[in-house]
Amino acid sequence: MKKLCFFMAVLFLLCFFLSCDSDGSNNSVIYSKDDYTAFELGRFAGLDEDTEWQIVQAHFKKLQSKGKKLTINDVWVEKYIGAYCPPYIGWTIPANEWDWEAFYYGAENQTVCAVMMGTQGQAFSPGQEVSMGHWRGRTFVRGGNNIFLWHDGRLYNLEDHFNYYPYLVSDYAIDLLFTWDFLKIVNLQNGLDFKTQIRILEDWGKSMPTPWIPGYYNEMPIQYLGTYNGYIVIFAYISSNAAVFHLEIDGVHFYTPSGGSGGNRIFAWEEGRIYTLQGLYEQGLITHDDLVTMAYNLHGIQEEY
């Protein structure tokens, strides 16, 4: 009997120590808000305290599942990047009740939160680039591994927005973000603030032969390709034609798999004025190396020129 009791005691202690990490922490510990002292919750406008706390816990568990030795106070929301409307919600609205403006801009429908997460001991390099896909092609995202999407109680990597399968409509996969919202986040991460993006969209929309309706400027996908000699270079996805877009300047090629030569456009913007890349290059305002960098940023791959 004594031997049995001794055996059971040893077994209990063995199970306890196996459940703990080598540093003595227990992965099964449940934290409360009172335990969290890294930062004050609710400090971001638009991100309420409860949602932020859920995001912090989800990120903590995600890192723990990868074997990271952390406590809850080793993770935090570094930056809040806004709330967005997931496309699949629109497919649930009957055609005779469709109200695009109410759907897209309705706060109750903006259920996808974008955040940049911080982690103790993990140095964040804003220059770190991650190539990610979207419906029209690929792009680089600075610090892309640190950007996450919070939706329906789950935390997703930003790149997961593109291959999101839980909601299917007519056998087609639906993204977590509209292409224009994904690119807004990417552009911000790559150095183009939201206000400037809107100004560019408005000026570009007004410059078109058939000007865009003001309320729909937000729904034009644009990709920021960098700033050169004060000129902000943009690629605008304004067509869904099947033909390939292609532009060549001094041996540097710009292309996308869809859009057509009359659809997708690449241009430069500087304080309210629109310019062509060819015109700027001929005037010596942008260089061949600038063009190579733009192409690199557009394609999401390194090209040799």
N, C-alpha and C positions, 0 to 999 in steps of 0.2 A: 504494500500500500504506500509506504514511504517513497519507494522508487517511482511509483506512478505519479505521486504528487510532485516529486522533484522533476520528473520528465515534463509534466504539464506546465510547471513554472518556467522551465527552460524554453519550452515551445512558445509560451506567451511573450517572454522577453525577446525571443528571436523575431517573432512577428512584429513586435513594436519597433525594434531597431531597423528592420527591413523596410518599414513604412516611412522611415525618416531618411532625409538626404544625409550625405556624408558630413555636411556642416551642422547637422543637428536640427535642421528645420523640417517640418512635417508638411508635405504637399497637400494633405487633406484639411489643413487648417482653414477655417472660414473667417474671413475678415468682415468687420462692420465699418460703417462710415467713421465711427469714432477712432478706429485704428489708423485711419488714413491721415497722415500729417505732412505728406510731401508738398502739396499745394492746397489752397482753398478751393473747394469744389464750387462750380457755378460762377467762375470768374470771367467766362467768355459770354459776350452778348449773343443771344440766340441759342446757346447751349445750356439747358437747365441742369441743375445740380444732380438730379436723379439719373438723367441720361448720361452725364459725364461719368458718374460713379459706375454705371453699368459698363461703359466703354473701358474704363480703367480695369475693372475686374476681368472683362473678356480678354483684354490684351495681356494681362498678367497670366491668365490660364493658358493662352496661346503660347506664350514664352515658356511657361512651365512644361507644357507638353513636348517642347523641343529640348528639354533637359537643362534649361537655364536655372541657376541657383539664385533666386530672387525673393524678395518680400514684396508685399503690396505697395510699399513706399518707394520701391525702385522703378515704378512706371508712372507715367502721367500723360495728359493731353498737352502737347507742346503748342499746338495751334489749331483753331477751329476754322474750317474752310467753307462752311456754309451747308445749307440743307437743300436737297434737290428732289424733284418729282421723278419716281421710277417710271419708265415707259409702259410697263405692263398694266398699270392702273387704268390707262386710257382705253385698253381693249375691253375692259369690263363695263364701259359706259355704252348704253344703247345708242345707235346712230341718230335716232330722232331726239335724243337728249344731249347730244354732244355740244359742249361749250369749252372750246380749247383754252380760252383765256382763264376761265374759272378753274379748269382742270390743272393747267400747268402752274399757274400763279397762286392757286389756293394753298394756304399754309397747311391745311389739314392733309394735303396730298404730298407735301414735301417731306417725305419720310426717310430719305437717305441722307445721312450726315457724313460729311468728309472731314477727317481729322488727321493731323500729324501727331504721331506718338513719340514720346521721349522715354528712354530707358537708361537707368544708371549704369555707367561703365561702358555704354555703347556710344562712341563718338559719332556725331552726325556730321557728315560732310555734304554741304549744299551743292558741291560740284559733282557728287556721285550721280552718274546717269544710269537709268534703267530703261531698256527698250520695251515698250508696251504696244499691243495691238488695239485697233478700234475698227469700226465698220469700213472706213475708207482707206486704211493703211496702217502705218506704224509711226511712233514718235518716241523721242527720249524724254524722260521725266527726271529732273534733278531730285535726288533724295526719294525716288519713287518707292523704295522699300519701306519707308517710314510713313507712307500715306495709306490710310485705311478708310473703309466705308462701313458705317453702322446702319443696319437695316433689319427690322423685324426680329430684334433680339440677338442678332449675330454680327460678328465683326469679320469683314472681308478685306483681303488685300486689294489695293486699287486696281491691279491688273485683272482681278476676278470680275470686274464689271462687264467684261467682254464675253465671257463664256459662262453665263448664268442660266442654269437649266430648270430650277424648280417651277417656273411658270412658263407654260407652252401655249401658244396660240396658233392653230392651224399647222402644228408640227414645226414651228419656227421657234428658236431660242430667243428669249427677250433679255436685253441688257438691263443692268441695274441703273445705268445712266444713259440719257440721250447723248449722242455723239458731241453735241455742242456743249453740254455740261461737263463731260469728261475733258474736252479740250480747254474749257475755261479753267479747270483745276490745273491741268498740265501747264497752260500758259502762265498762270500765277506762279507755279513752282519754278518755272524757267525764267521768271523775271519780269513778266508783264502784268501789272496790277489790274484789278477788275474795272476800275473807272476808266482807265485808258483803253481797255478792250471795248467798252461800250462806246466811247468816242470814235474809235476806229470803225466799229460796226455801223454807226450812224453816218459817218462821212462816206464810207464805202457804199452803203445802201443808197444814199442820195446821189452818188455819182453814176449809178448804173442807168442804162437807157430807160429801163422801167424801174423807177425807184421803189425800194422796199417800203411796205407799210411800217410806220414808226414802231408800232407795238410788237413787231416781229423781228426787230433787230437782234434780240437775244437768241433767236432760233437759227442763226446762221453760223454753222461750225467754222471757226477760224483757228489756224495753227500758227503760233508765234515762232519765227525762224531766227530771231535775234535782232539786235540793233547795230547798225553799221554807219559810222560817221553821222550819227544823229537820226538816221532813217530806220524806222521800225518796219521790218519785212514780215509780211503776212501771207499765208496760203489760205484762200477761202474756198470751202467746199460748197458750191452753189448749184450743183446739178447732180442728177442720179443717172445720167446717160451711161451706157455700157462701154462707150469708146474710151480708150486710154488717153489721159492728159499727158502732153509732152511739150517741154520748152527747153531749147538749147541756147546757151549764151557762152561764146568763147570756149566751146568744148565741154562745158559743164551742163549736165542734163538734169532736168527736174521732171518727174513723172509720178503719176498715181495710177492704180489699176482701173479707176472708173472716173467718170466726170466729163470726158470729151474736151476737145480743145476749146470749145465755146462755153464750157461749163466752169470747171474749177479754174480759179485765177490766182496768180501770184503777183503781189504788188508791194509798194513801199508807202509808208505814211509818215508825215512829219507835220505836226501842229496844224491839222485840219486839211492838209493837201495830200492828194493821191498821186503817186509816181509809178512809172513802169521801171522794172529792173534794167531793161535794155537801155532806156534813156539815161538812167543814173550811171550805168557802166560806161556808156559812150562819153559821158561828161567827166569821167574819172572820179566820180563821187563814191563808187564802191569798187573794190578790187577783185581780181580773179580768186584770190584766197578767200575773200568774203563769200563769193558765189559757191565755192567748195564747201564752206562751213554751212551755208544755207541748205545746200543739197543734203549734206550729212544730217542736219536737223530734221529735214522733211522726211527722208526715207527711213530713218531709224537704223541705217546700216552705214558702214564706212565704205566710201567709193574711192577709187584711184583715178586721178586726173593728171 
